[in-house]
């Protein structure tokens, strides 16, 4: 059903996923960072010492430090981005109040630049400008790329980042907490988790699951191998 003169609304046949909610990016990066960084850290320490207590302690410290660091960083980053967006929205709000005619003409020119006929563009801009709240929303999306009432939440980003990093970092550490003394067990579990995490990310991207999983596996395995080699080298040096 299409929208016609009777005011009937068009039937929507598809839905989009949330791409600006403030949770997806920190969750994905948090889990990936936690898994890769703690896997590499544990491998590096294991390369330098066979003391499983030291290895487990390093893994716990890496989990805690990384989770708090990620949460704090995401909070400050998203909060700063939000504050900047709100400041620019206030600038646009003041312009709409002080120079409504100029802002209406600017909006009409935007529509014309997108291929709308001048007369129709001017009429659409006029009708939108009659509602200050809607006008601000349209200008903010067109000029700033944001929606005033749908800005990312710093708290959501921080909590998502903290929890996802902690979960990712726990996986390579778990065998040591359960009493396993071999790095091989941690490495196998970590590699499976790396591939699984990469494959899972493909569900919200356009990549094939096997490509995304293999890419993440290679990145994590290379990082761990290099760190293990460095730990092994330094472990044999008397400092």
N, C-alpha and C positions, 0 to 999 in steps of 0.2 A: 504494500500500500504506500502510495506517495502522497506528499503533502499537497493539497490543492486549495482552491478558493474557499472551501467549506471549513478550513481551519483544521482538517484532520492531520494528525502527526504521522510522519514517516515511520514505517516499521523498521527497527534496527535489527540487522541479521548477524551482527558480530559485536564482540566486546574486546576492549584492550586491557592488558595487564597494567598494574600500577608501576610507572617508571619514574616517579618523582616523590615517592612516599617517605624517603629518608631512611628506609630499613634495608633495602635489597643490597645496595653497594657495600655498606659496612658489614653486613652479615656475610656476604660472599668473600670480601677481602679479609675479614676477620678470621673466618674458618681456614682459608687458604694460608694466610700468614701464620696462624697458630700451628698448623700442621707442618708447613715447610720449615719455619724457623726453629721449632722445638725438635723436630726430627734432625735437622742439621746440628743443632746445639748438642743433643744427646749423642749423635754420631761423633762429633768433634771431641767431646769429653771422653767417650768410650775409646776413641783412637789414642788418647793420651794416658788413660789409666784403666785398669781392670777392676777397680773398686766400685762395685755396684751401688754402694751407699752414696758415693760422691756423684755418680751418674744420675741417680734418682734425685738427689738434692738439687743438682744443676737443672734437671728437667722441671722440678717443682718451681724453682726460682724463675726459670724462663717462662713458665706458664703464668705465674703471678705478675711478673714484671711486664710481660707482653700484653696481658689482658688489661691491666690498668693503664698502660701507656696508650694502647689502641683506643680505649674508652675515652681517656682524656683528650687525646688528639682529635678524635671524631667529634667530641662535644664542642671543643673550641673551634674547629674548622666549620662545622655546620652552623654553630651559633654566629660566627663572624659572617658567614654567607647570608644567613637570615637577616642579621642586622643591616648588612649592606643593602639587601633587597628592600627591607622596610624603609630605609632612608631614601632610596630612590623612588619608592612608591609614594612617600610623603612629598617628594619634589613634584611628582606628576599630579598628585592631589591638589597641591597649591596652584599649579599651572592651570588646572581645570577650573579652579575657583576664580582665578584672576583674569585668565584669558580664555574664556569658554569658546568664543568664536574662532580664535586661532587654532585651538585644539580640535574643534569640529572640522575645520578645513584640513588640518593635518591628517585626521582620521579618514576623511574623504580621499585625500591623495594616496593614502596607503591602499585603499580599496582599488583606486584607479590603477596603481602600480601592479596590482594583481590581476588586472584585466577587466575590472568592472567598468561599465560605461559611466562617464562623468555625472550625468544626471542621476542615475540610480545610486552611484557611490555617495553623492551629496545627500540624497534622501535617506539612505541607510545611516550615514553618519549623523544626520539630524535626529533621526528617531532614537538612535542609541544614546546620543548626548542629552536627551530629555531625562534620562535616569542617571544621576551622578555616580551611583555605585556601580552600575553596569558599564558606564563610560570609563571609569577608572580601571575596572577589570579588563576591558578590551584594550585600553592603552597600555596597561602593564604587560599584558601578554604579547602585544605587538612590538613594543619597544624594549621591554626588559626580559621577555621570555619567561615570566613568572605569573602565577595567579595569586592575588593578595591573600585569599583565604585558604590556600593550599601549599604553604611553605613547609619545607622539611623541618622536623622536630629535632633539636639537639639531643634531648633526652632519649628519644627513640633510637637515634644513631648511636649514642654512647652505649646504651644497654645492649643493643643488637651486636655491636662490635665486641663488647666485653664477653658476652655469652658465647658468641660464635668462635672467638679466638680461644677461649678456655676449652671448648669442646674439641677444636682442632688440635690444640697443644696437648690435650690429655691422651690422645690416641697413641702417639709414639712412647709416651711415658708409662702407660698402663701396664705393659708387661713387667716393668721393673717394680712397680708398686705391688704386683701380684707375686713377686718372688722370682721371676725369670731372670737369669743372669747373662743371657746371650743377646748380643745386639741383633743377631739374625732375626729373632722373633719380632723385635721392635721394627726392624727394617721391612719385614714382610707385611706386617700389619699396616705400617705407614704407607707402603707402596700401594697396597690394596685401597687404602683410604684416599690416597692421592688420585688414583684412577677413578674411584667412585665419586669423589667430590667434583672432579672435572666433568665427568659424565652427567652429574646432577645439574651442574651449571648450564649444560647445553639445553636443558628444558626451558630456560628463560632467555636463550640466545638463538641465533640462526645456525650455529655450528652442529655438525654431526656429533653424537654422543661419544663415539670411539675416538674422534679427532680431539675433542675437548679433554677427554679422559687421558689420552696418551700424552698430550701436550703437558698437562699438569703433572703427570707421572715423571716425565723426562726432566722438567724444571726442578721438582723436588728431589729426585734421585741424584741429579748432578750437584745440587747444592749440598746435599748430605755427603756425597762422595768426596767432594773437594774439602769440606770441613773435617771429615774423618782423616783425610790425608794430612791436613794441616795439624790436627791434634796428634796424630801419630808422629809427625816430624818433631813437633815441640815437646812431646812427651819423652823423647829420647835425648833432649838437651837439658843439661843441668843448669837451671836458672838461679 
